[in-house]
Amino acid sequence: MLTAVAGLAAGAMSMATGDYVSVSSQADTEKSALVQEQAEQSALSRFAGFLGAARRIPAAPLVWRFGYSVCRRAT
C-alpha cells in the first residue's frame, strides 16, 4: 500500500515537472520569436527608408549595378 502511494506521488511530481518545463520552454520560444519579429520589422523599416531615399536618385546607376528588375515598381 505504501509503495502504491509513493508511486502515485512520484508520478504526480514527475508530470508536474514535465508540464512546468513544457510551459516555460514555450514561453521562451514565443519571447524569442517576438524579439526576432521586432528585429525584422526594424530592418524592414530601415530598408524602406533607404528605398525612399533611393527613389530620389536617378535610376540609371541602379540599373547599371543591379539590373532593370530592381528598378521596376510593383503593379
Buried (B, 14 or more C-beta within 10 A) or exposed (E): EEEEEEEEEEEEEEEEEEEEEEEEEEEEEEEEEEEEEEEEEEEEEEEEEEEEEEEEEEEEEBBEEEEEEEBEEEE
